[in-house]
């Protein structure tokens, strides 16, 4: 603990003053290499208290010996075990710019835009559990000094022919790109760290332990090579954007991807920095999951896992549906055919949303969307390990197959076959009297066009790579079917009635009611899936036992 030179009381770093501050006598001093409890810190290490959670194994650091009463990562309200250690000194630190009051205000502003949030997440007692933690980040720098080669081309038309000449452009380059940062903690989810990025590394200061006074710090456990390739690609894209401003490269139509792909840095450097993050964890009712909220302690940018209260959602939907119903009646007359077409469109939308969310849940549950976490060996069940390995292998093999010319051609011809088969069916439906108005025919055409566009996007879409930081893996159909059959059933019922074309409108209204009922049923699933995505499994870091429900 840092002692005040005037009164001897403890001093903490005050973000508002950007200095160590004594609340007892009001003394402020600038951070510099001081002494902790009379012990001098050498240039490469510093002495700190390591607080370890007995439940999940998470470790946070602090220069203060104040008792830590809860774990930020699993939400356990217990005394954390403490020990004194020497830690390697990071290279840089970005001091906290926002006070805890600023953080809480930014978070409350976000909550005001979430009307369906459960009440317990808005309570002052919960919000006041925000904790300031310095998170470790790797800061990458790249330099290029030497030859640079890219391909270009120029075309000209003569009559009915287009002549293209290809060129290999050689040049000397001196370029530098620095300040690219990626979190170095496996406990900090990649999607959360990315959501509150970027940090302004121009405000970095040389690290001294004084900045930690009154705050905590996370121990970095992710090696710098994990994100080195991502940082290199980002640096290549940035440099390509700058180089393409040269008129010579524009004249020869050099593509951005070609320039970025040919960027080979001569020197790469990774330094460790500590960046300020306000951190909040909220346990679920069953004690099995936790949701997180994080605030950038420099810029105030907020990211949070915000679940939906189903009761609030139903009440809000009901209040919105009544005036919307009367408003639509002023401009649109609801006919049986329109009701069925609307049911089909809503069913397809809910099918796509539910399928995407189930894939994300599968990816999140197996922790496949976090490169830093994947790089750390952790104890897990044999089944989870097998599923994770199979998912990674499946993604890698599918990416390899997708890159082959034969597979791409097969998918192109398959899409063309769907187009040619669907055209006669489209003509039959449009001329058979099933769609009795121009409005219905337009909806049919839009639906057909949307299907073709979706199929084409699946062809040209770049396959997800197994090493991708934001990859979404496809869940097994056996896991998705209990959710997807509901919107699919709604679309099938409505389509059968449109093709059958019964005489009585009663069949239309009954079919539309059943279809829309299935759509509403699937809507509950979508809300449930959303809440699953906002509640993460309790972390089990280095802990192989313990009471998870404490």
C-alpha positions as CSV (number, residue, x, y, z in Angstrom):
1,X,0.0,0.0,0.0
2,X,1.2,3.5,-0.8
3,X,1.4,5.8,2.2
4,X,0.8,9.5,2.2
5,X,4.0,11.4,2.8
6,X,2.1,13.9,5.0
7,X,-0.2,11.9,7.2
8,X,0.7,8.3,6.6
9,X,-2.8,7.2,5.4
10,X,-3.2,5.0,2.4
11,X,-3.3,6.6,-1.1
12,X,-5.2,5.4,-4.1
13,X,-5.0,6.4,-7.8
14,X,-7.7,9.0,-8.6
15,X,-8.8,8.9,-12.3
16,X,-10.3,12.5,-12.0
17,X,-6.9,13.9,-10.8
18,X,-4.7,11.4,-12.6
19,X,-2.6,11.2,-9.5
20,X,-2.3,9.3,-6.2
21,X,-4.7,10.9,-3.8
22,X,-5.1,10.8,0.0
23,X,-8.7,11.1,1.0
24,X,-7.7,11.9,4.6
25,X,-5.6,15.1,4.1
26,X,-6.1,15.8,0.4
27,X,-2.6,15.3,-0.7
28,X,-2.0,14.5,-4.4
29,X,1.3,13.2,-5.9
30,X,2.1,12.1,-9.4
31,X,2.8,8.4,-10.0
32,X,6.4,7.4,-10.0
33,X,8.5,4.6,-8.6
34,X,7.5,4.7,-4.9
35,X,7.9,2.1,-2.2
36,X,5.3,-0.4,-1.1
37,X,5.4,-1.0,2.7
38,X,9.0,0.2,2.7
39,X,10.2,-2.2,0.0
40,X,11.8,-0.9,-3.2
41,X,10.6,-2.4,-6.5
42,X,13.3,-3.2,-9.1
43,X,12.9,-2.3,-12.7
44,X,11.6,-5.7,-14.0
45,X,9.3,-6.9,-11.3
46,X,6.9,-5.5,-8.8
47,X,5.4,-6.9,-5.6
48,X,1.7,-7.5,-5.5
49,X,-1.0,-9.4,-3.7
50,X,-2.6,-12.2,-5.7
51,X,-6.2,-12.9,-4.8
52,X,-7.4,-16.3,-5.9
53,X,-11.0,-17.4,-6.0
54,X,-11.5,-20.8,-4.3
55,X,-14.4,-21.6,-6.6
56,X,-13.4,-20.9,-10.1
57,X,-9.6,-20.4,-9.8
58,X,-9.5,-16.9,-11.2
59,X,-6.7,-14.7,-10.0
60,X,-6.6,-10.9,-9.8
61,X,-3.7,-8.8,-8.6
62,X,-3.6,-5.7,-6.4
63,X,-0.9,-3.7,-4.7
64,X,-3.3,-3.1,-1.8
65,X,-3.8,-5.8,0.9
66,X,-7.5,-4.9,1.2
67,X,-9.7,-8.0,1.6
68,X,-11.4,-8.9,-1.6
69,X,-15.0,-10.0,-0.8
70,X,-16.2,-11.3,-4.2
71,X,-15.0,-12.7,-7.4
72,X,-15.6,-10.6,-10.6
73,X,-15.5,-13.7,-12.8
74,X,-17.9,-16.1,-11.2
75,X,-19.7,-13.8,-8.8
76,X,-19.0,-15.7,-5.7
77,X,-19.5,-13.6,-2.6
78,X,-16.6,-15.1,-0.5
79,X,-13.3,-13.9,0.8
80,X,-10.6,-14.5,-1.8
81,X,-7.4,-16.2,-0.8
82,X,-4.4,-13.9,-0.8
83,X,-0.7,-14.3,-1.2
84,X,2.2,-12.0,-1.9
85,X,4.2,-12.5,-5.1
86,X,6.6,-10.9,-7.4
87,X,5.1,-10.2,-10.9
88,X,6.8,-9.3,-14.2
89,X,6.4,-5.6,-14.8
90,X,4.3,-4.8,-18.0
91,X,5.7,-2.3,-20.4
92,X,2.9,0.2,-20.5
93,X,-0.3,1.2,-18.7
94,X,-3.3,3.4,-19.7
95,X,-4.5,4.9,-16.5
96,X,-8.2,4.9,-15.6
97,X,-9.8,8.1,-17.0
98,X,-13.3,7.4,-15.8
99,X,-14.3,7.2,-12.1
100,X,-16.6,4.6,-10.8
101,X,-19.5,7.1,-10.8
102,X,-18.8,7.8,-14.5
103,X,-18.8,4.1,-15.2
104,X,-22.1,3.6,-13.4
105,X,-23.7,6.5,-15.3
106,X,-22.6,5.1,-18.7
107,X,-24.0,1.7,-17.7
108,X,-27.3,3.2,-16.6
109,X,-27.5,5.0,-19.9
110,X,-27.3,1.7,-21.7
111,X,-29.9,0.1,-19.4
112,X,-32.4,2.9,-20.4
113,X,-32.3,1.5,-23.9
114,X,-33.2,-2.0,-22.7
115,X,-36.8,-1.8,-21.5
116,X,-37.2,-5.6,-21.3
117,X,-34.3,-6.1,-18.9
118,X,-35.0,-8.0,-15.7
119,X,-35.4,-5.7,-12.7
120,X,-32.6,-7.3,-10.7
121,X,-30.0,-6.1,-13.2
122,X,-31.1,-2.5,-12.6
123,X,-30.8,-2.5,-8.9
124,X,-28.3,-0.1,-7.3
125,X,-26.8,-2.9,-5.2
126,X,-25.9,-4.8,-8.3
127,X,-24.6,-1.8,-10.3
128,X,-22.4,-0.8,-7.4
129,X,-20.5,-4.1,-7.7
130,X,-18.5,-2.7,-10.7
131,X,-14.8,-3.2,-10.1
132,X,-11.9,-1.5,-11.8
133,X,-9.6,-4.0,-13.3
134,X,-6.5,-3.4,-15.4
135,X,-6.7,-6.0,-18.2
136,X,-3.5,-7.2,-19.9
137,X,-3.3,-6.4,-23.6
138,X,-0.6,-7.3,-26.2
139,X,0.4,-4.2,-28.2
140,X,1.8,-5.1,-31.6
141,X,4.0,-3.0,-33.9
142,X,5.1,-3.9,-37.4
143,X,7.8,-2.4,-39.7
144,X,8.4,-3.0,-43.4
145,X,11.6,-1.8,-45.0
146,X,12.6,-3.3,-48.3
147,X,11.1,-4.6,-51.6
148,X,7.4,-4.8,-52.1
149,X,5.8,-6.7,-55.0
150,X,2.2,-6.8,-56.0
151,X,0.3,-7.8,-59.2
152,X,-1.7,-5.4,-61.3
153,X,-3.4,-5.1,-64.7
154,X,-4.7,-2.7,-67.3
155,X,-7.4,-3.3,-69.8
156,X,-8.5,-1.6,-73.0
157,X,-11.3,-2.3,-75.4
158,X,-10.9,-2.6,-79.2
159,X,-14.0,-3.4,-81.1
160,X,-15.7,-6.4,-79.5
161,X,-12.6,-7.5,-77.7
162,X,-11.1,-6.5,-74.3
163,X,-7.3,-6.7,-74.0
164,X,-5.8,-7.1,-70.6
165,X,-2.1,-6.8,-69.7
166,X,-0.8,-8.1,-66.4
167,X,2.0,-6.4,-64.6
168,X,4.2,-7.2,-61.5
169,X,4.9,-3.9,-59.7
170,X,8.1,-3.7,-57.7
171,X,8.8,-0.9,-55.2
172,X,10.7,-0.1,-52.1
173,X,8.6,0.4,-49.0
174,X,9.2,2.0,-45.6
175,X,6.1,1.6,-43.5
176,X,5.3,1.3,-39.8
177,X,2.0,0.3,-38.1
178,X,1.9,0.3,-34.3
179,X,-0.7,0.3,-31.5
180,X,-2.7,-2.8,-32.5
181,X,-3.9,-4.3,-29.3
182,X,-5.5,-7.6,-28.3
183,X,-6.4,-8.8,-24.8
184,X,-4.0,-11.2,-23.2
185,X,-6.4,-12.7,-20.7
186,X,-8.2,-16.0,-21.4
187,X,-10.8,-14.9,-18.8
188,X,-11.8,-11.8,-20.8
189,X,-14.1,-13.0,-23.6
190,X,-13.0,-11.9,-27.0
191,X,-16.4,-10.6,-28.0
192,X,-16.5,-8.3,-24.9
193,X,-13.0,-7.0,-25.4
194,X,-13.7,-6.3,-29.0
195,X,-17.0,-4.6,-28.2
196,X,-15.3,-1.9,-26.0
197,X,-12.3,-1.4,-28.3
198,X,-10.4,0.6,-29.3
199,X,-8.1,2.0,-26.6
200,X,-6.0,5.1,-27.5
201,X,-2.5,3.8,-27.0
202,X,-1.2,7.4,-27.4
203,X,-2.2,7.8,-23.8
204,X,0.0,5.0,-22.7
205,X,2.5,5.7,-19.8
206,X,5.4,3.7,-18.6
207,X,4.1,1.2,-16.1
208,X,4.5,1.8,-12.4
209,X,2.6,-0.1,-9.7
210,X,1.2,3.1,-8.3
211,X,-1.5,3.1,-11.0
212,X,-2.9,-0.1,-9.5
213,X,-3.5,1.4,-6.1
214,X,-7.2,1.3,-5.5
215,X,-7.7,-1.0,-8.5
216,X,-7.1,-4.6,-9.4
217,X,-5.2,-6.2,-12.4
218,X,-5.7,-9.4,-14.2
219,X,-2.8,-11.8,-14.8
220,X,-2.1,-12.3,-18.5
221,X,-2.0,-15.9,-19.6
222,X,-2.4,-15.7,-23.4
223,X,0.9,-15.9,-25.4
224,X,1.6,-13.0,-27.9
225,X,1.7,-15.4,-30.9
226,X,-2.0,-16.2,-30.6
227,X,-3.1,-12.9,-32.1
228,X,0.0,-12.0,-34.0
229,X,-1.4,-13.2,-37.3
230,X,-4.6,-11.2,-36.8
231,X,-2.7,-8.1,-36.0
232,X,-0.4,-8.6,-39.0
233,X,-3.5,-8.9,-41.3
234,X,-5.0,-5.8,-39.8
235,X,-1.7,-3.9,-40.3
236,X,-1.5,-5.2,-43.9
237,X,-5.0,-3.9,-44.6
238,X,-4.2,-0.5,-43.1
239,X,-0.9,-0.1,-45.0
240,X,-2.7,-1.2,-48.2
241,X,-5.3,1.5,-47.8
242,X,-2.5,4.1,-47.5
243,X,-0.4,2.7,-50.5
244,X,-3.5,2.6,-52.8
245,X,-3.7,6.3,-52.6
246,X,-0.7,6.4,-54.8
247,X,-1.9,7.1,-58.4
248,X,0.5,4.5,-59.9
249,X,-1.2,1.7,-58.0
250,X,-4.6,3.0,-59.0
251,X,-3.6,3.2,-62.6
252,X,-2.7,-0.5,-62.6
253,X,-5.9,-1.5,-60.7
254,X,-4.0,-3.2,-57.8
255,X,-6.6,-4.8,-55.5
256,X,-6.7,-4.1,-51.8
257,X,-6.7,-7.8,-50.9
258,X,-3.6,-8.4,-53.1
259,X,-1.7,-5.5,-51.4
260,X,-2.7,-6.6,-47.9
261,X,-1.8,-10.2,-48.6
262,X,1.7,-9.3,-49.9
263,X,2.6,-7.4,-46.7
264,X,5.5,-9.1,-45.1
265,X,6.8,-7.2,-42.1
266,X,10.5,-7.2,-41.6
267,X,10.2,-6.6,-37.8
268,X,7.4,-7.5,-35.4
269,X,7.3,-6.4,-31.8
270,X,4.8,-7.3,-29.0
271,X,4.7,-5.4,-25.7
272,X,2.5,-6.0,-22.7
273,X,0.2,-3.2,-21.6
274,X,-2.4,-2.8,-18.9
275,X,-5.7,-1.2,-20.1
276,X,-8.5,0.1,-17.8
277,X,-11.8,-1.8,-17.7
278,X,-14.7,-1.5,-15.3
279,X,-16.0,-5.1,-14.8
280,X,-19.3,-6.4,-13.5
281,X,-20.6,-10.0,-13.2
282,X,-24.2,-10.9,-12.4
283,X,-25.2,-14.5,-11.4
284,X,-28.3,-16.1,-12.8
285,X,-31.2,-17.3,-10.6
286,X,-30.1,-20.9,-10.8
287,X,-26.5,-20.0,-10.0
288,X,-25.2,-22.0,-13.0
289,X,-24.5,-19.0,-15.3
290,X,-23.3,-15.5,-15.2
291,X,-23.6,-12.4,-17.4
292,X,-21.0,-9.7,-17.8
293,X,-21.0,-6.0,-18.3
294,X,-17.7,-4.1,-19.1
295,X,-17.0,-0.4,-19.6
296,X,-13.9,1.0,-21.2
297,X,-12.2,2.9,-18.4
298,X,-10.6,5.3,-20.9
299,X,-13.5,6.1,-23.4
300,X,-16.6,5.0,-21.5
301,X,-17.7,2.6,-24.2
302,X,-20.1,0.0,-22.8
303,X,-20.7,-3.7,-23.7
304,X,-23.1,-5.9,-21.7
305,X,-24.9,-9.3,-21.8
306,X,-28.5,-8.1,-21.5
307,X,-31.2,-10.8,-21.1
308,X,-34.9,-10.3,-21.8
309,X,-37.6,-10.6,-19.2
310,X,-40.3,-12.6,-21.0
311,X,-43.1,-11.1,-18.9
312,X,-42.0,-7.5,-19.8
313,X,-41.7,-8.5,-23.4
314,X,-45.2,-10.0,-23.6
315,X,-46.7,-6.9,-21.9
316,X,-44.8,-4.5,-24.2
317,X,-45.8,-6.5,-27.3
318,X,-49.4,-6.5,-26.3
319,X,-49.4,-2.7,-25.7
320,X,-47.7,-2.2,-29.1
321,X,-49.9,-4.7,-31.0
322,X,-53.3,-3.0,-30.2
323,X,-52.6,0.4,-31.7
324,X,-50.6,-1.2,-34.6
325,X,-53.6,-3.4,-35.4
326,X,-55.9,-0.5,-35.8
327,X,-53.3,1.5,-37.7
328,X,-52.8,-1.2,-40.2
329,X,-56.6,-1.6,-40.7
330,X,-56.6,2.0,-42.0
331,X,-54.3,1.2,-44.9
332,X,-54.5,-2.6,-45.3
333,X,-57.4,-5.0,-45.5
334,X,-56.5,-8.4,-44.0
335,X,-57.6,-11.2,-46.3
336,X,-57.1,-14.9,-45.8
337,X,-54.5,-15.1,-48.5
338,X,-52.5,-12.1,-47.1
339,X,-52.7,-13.7,-43.6
340,X,-51.1,-16.9,-45.0
341,X,-48.5,-15.1,-46.9
342,X,-47.6,-13.0,-43.8
343,X,-47.4,-16.3,-41.8
344,X,-44.9,-17.8,-44.3
345,X,-42.7,-14.7,-44.3
346,X,-42.7,-14.5,-40.5
347,X,-42.0,-18.2,-40.2
348,X,-39.0,-17.9,-42.6
349,X,-37.6,-14.9,-40.7
350,X,-37.9,-16.7,-37.3
351,X,-36.4,-19.9,-38.9
352,X,-33.3,-17.9,-40.0
353,X,-32.9,-16.1,-36.7
354,X,-33.3,-19.2,-34.6
355,X,-30.9,-21.2,-36.8
356,X,-28.2,-18.5,-36.5
357,X,-28.7,-18.2,-32.7
358,X,-28.5,-21.9,-32.2
359,X,-25.2,-22.0,-34.1
360,X,-23.9,-19.2,-31.9
361,X,-25.0,-21.0,-28.7
362,X,-23.2,-24.2,-29.9
363,X,-20.1,-22.1,-30.6
364,X,-20.3,-20.3,-27.2
365,X,-20.9,-23.5,-25.2
366,X,-17.8,-25.2,-26.6
367,X,-15.9,-21.9,-26.3
368,X,-15.0,-22.0,-30.0
369,X,-15.4,-18.2,-30.5
370,X,-12.5,-17.2,-28.1
371,X,-9.0,-17.7,-29.5
372,X,-7.4,-16.7,-26.2
373,X,-9.4,-19.2,-24.2
374,X,-8.8,-22.0,-26.8
375,X,-5.1,-21.5,-26.4
376,X,-5.2,-22.4,-22.6
377,X,-5.5,-26.1,-21.7
378,X,-8.3,-26.5,-19.2
379,X,-9.9,-29.5,-17.5
380,X,-13.1,-30.5,-19.2
381,X,-15.2,-33.6,-19.6
382,X,-14.3,-36.1,-22.3
383,X,-17.6,-35.5,-24.1
384,X,-17.0,-31.7,-24.3
385,X,-13.4,-32.3,-25.4
386,X,-14.6,-34.7,-28.1
387,X,-17.3,-32.3,-29.4
388,X,-14.9,-29.4,-29.4
389,X,-12.3,-31.4,-31.4
390,X,-14.9,-32.7,-33.8
391,X,-16.3,-29.2,-34.4
392,X,-12.9,-27.8,-35.1
393,X,-12.0,-30.6,-37.4
394,X,-15.3,-30.3,-39.2
395,X,-14.8,-26.6,-39.7
396,X,-11.2,-27.1,-41.0
397,X,-12.2,-29.9,-43.4
398,X,-15.2,-28.0,-44.7
399,X,-13.1,-24.9,-45.3
400,X,-10.6,-27.1,-47.2
401,X,-13.4,-28.6,-49.3
402,X,-15.0,-25.3,-49.9
403,X,-11.8,-23.9,-51.3
404,X,-11.6,-26.6,-54.0
405,X,-12.8,-25.7,-57.5
406,X,-14.8,-28.8,-57.8
407,X,-16.9,-28.2,-54.7
408,X,-17.5,-24.6,-55.7
409,X,-18.7,-25.6,-59.2
410,X,-20.9,-28.2,-57.7
411,X,-22.6,-25.7,-55.5
412,X,-23.0,-23.2,-58.4
413,X,-24.6,-25.8,-60.6
414,X,-26.8,-26.9,-57.6
415,X,-28.0,-23.3,-57.2
416,X,-28.7,-23.0,-60.9
417,X,-30.7,-26.2,-60.8
418,X,-32.8,-24.8,-57.9
419,X,-33.4,-21.7,-60.0
420,X,-34.5,-23.6,-63.1
421,X,-36.7,-25.9,-61.1
422,X,-38.3,-23.2,-59.1
423,X,-39.1,-21.0,-62.2
424,X,-41.9,-23.3,-63.6
425,X,-43.3,-23.8,-60.1
426,X,-43.3,-20.0,-59.6
427,X,-45.2,-19.6,-62.9
428,X,-47.7,-22.2,-61.9
429,X,-48.4,-20.5,-58.6
430,X,-48.7,-17.1,-60.2
431,X,-51.1,-18.2,-62.9
432,X,-53.2,-20.7,-61.0
433,X,-55.4,-18.2,-59.2
434,X,-54.0,-19.1,-55.8
435,X,-52.6,-15.6,-55.6
436,X,-55.6,-13.5,-56.5
437,X,-54.0,-10.0,-56.4
438,X,-51.0,-8.2,-57.6
439,X,-49.9,-7.7,-54.0
440,X,-49.7,-11.4,-53.4
441,X,-47.8,-12.0,-56.6
442,X,-45.3,-9.3,-55.6
443,X,-44.8,-11.0,-52.2
444,X,-44.3,-14.3,-54.0
445,X,-41.7,-12.9,-56.3
446,X,-39.9,-11.2,-53.4
447,X,-39.8,-14.5,-51.5
448,X,-38.4,-16.3,-54.5
449,X,-35.8,-13.6,-55.1
450,X,-34.8,-13.7,-51.4
451,X,-34.3,-17.4,-51.6
452,X,-32.1,-17.1,-54.7
453,X,-30.0,-14.3,-53.2
454,X,-29.5,-16.4,-50.0
455,X,-28.3,-19.3,-52.0
456,X,-25.9,-17.2,-54.0
457,X,-24.6,-15.6,-50.8
458,X,-23.8,-19.1,-49.5
459,X,-21.7,-19.7,-52.6
460,X,-19.7,-16.5,-52.6
461,X,-19.4,-16.3,-48.8
462,X,-15.8,-17.0,-47.6
463,X,-15.8,-20.1,-45.5
464,X,-15.2,-19.6,-41.8
465,X,-11.7,-20.6,-40.8
466,X,-11.1,-22.7,-37.8
467,X,-8.6,-20.1,-36.5
468,X,-11.0,-17.2,-37.0
469,X,-11.5,-15.1,-34.0
470,X,-15.2,-14.7,-34.7
471,X,-16.1,-18.0,-36.3
472,X,-19.6,-19.4,-35.9
473,X,-19.8,-23.1,-36.1
474,X,-22.8,-25.0,-37.3
475,X,-24.6,-27.0,-34.6
476,X,-25.7,-30.6,-35.2
477,X,-29.2,-30.7,-36.7
478,X,-30.2,-33.1,-33.9
479,X,-29.6,-30.2,-31.5
480,X,-31.4,-27.6,-33.6
481,X,-34.4,-29.6,-34.8
482,X,-36.5,-29.3,-31.5
483,X,-36.5,-25.5,-32.2
484,X,-36.5,-25.3,-36.0
485,X,-39.5,-27.5,-36.6
486,X,-42.0,-24.9,-35.2
487,X,-41.4,-22.2,-37.8
488,X,-41.0,-24.8,-40.5
489,X,-44.4,-26.3,-39.6
490,X,-45.9,-22.8,-39.7
491,X,-44.6,-22.3,-43.3
492,X,-45.7,-25.7,-44.5
493,X,-49.3,-25.4,-43.2
494,X,-49.7,-22.0,-44.8
495,X,-48.2,-23.2,-48.1
496,X,-50.4,-26.3,-48.2
497,X,-53.5,-24.1,-47.8
498,X,-52.3,-21.7,-50.6
499,X,-51.8,-24.6,-53.0
500,X,-55.0,-26.4,-51.9
501,X,-57.1,-23.2,-52.4
502,X,-60.2,-24.3,-50.5
503,X,-63.6,-22.6,-51.2
504,X,-64.4,-21.7,-47.7
505,X,-62.5,-18.8,-46.0
506,X,-62.8,-20.6,-42.7
507,X,-60.0,-23.0,-43.7
508,X,-57.8,-20.0,-44.5
509,X,-58.4,-18.3,-41.2
510,X,-57.9,-21.5,-39.3
511,X,-54.7,-22.3,-41.1
512,X,-53.4,-18.7,-40.7
513,X,-54.2,-18.9,-37.0
514,X,-52.4,-22.2,-36.6
515,X,-49.4,-20.9,-38.6
516,X,-49.1,-17.7,-36.7
517,X,-49.5,-19.6,-33.4
518,X,-46.5,-21.7,-34.4
519,X,-44.6,-18.5,-35.2
520,X,-45.4,-17.1,-31.8
521,X,-44.3,-20.4,-30.3
522,X,-41.0,-20.1,-32.1
523,X,-40.7,-16.5,-30.9
524,X,-40.5,-17.8,-27.3
525,X,-37.7,-20.1,-28.4
526,X,-35.9,-17.1,-29.9
527,X,-36.1,-15.2,-26.6
528,X,-34.9,-18.2,-24.7
529,X,-32.0,-18.6,-27.2
530,X,-31.1,-14.9,-26.8
531,X,-31.0,-15.3,-23.0
532,X,-28.8,-18.3,-23.4
533,X,-26.3,-16.2,-25.4
534,X,-26.3,-13.5,-22.6
535,X,-25.6,-16.0,-19.8
536,X,-22.3,-17.7,-19.9
537,X,-21.2,-20.8,-18.1
538,X,-19.5,-20.2,-14.8
539,X,-15.7,-20.2,-15.4
540,X,-13.6,-23.1,-14.3
541,X,-10.1,-21.8,-14.8
542,X,-7.5,-23.6,-12.8
543,X,-10.0,-25.0,-10.3
544,X,-10.8,-28.7,-10.4
545,X,-13.4,-28.8,-7.7
546,X,-15.3,-26.5,-5.3
547,X,-18.8,-25.4,-4.8
548,X,-20.1,-23.7,-7.9
549,X,-23.3,-22.6,-6.1
550,X,-21.6,-20.6,-3.4
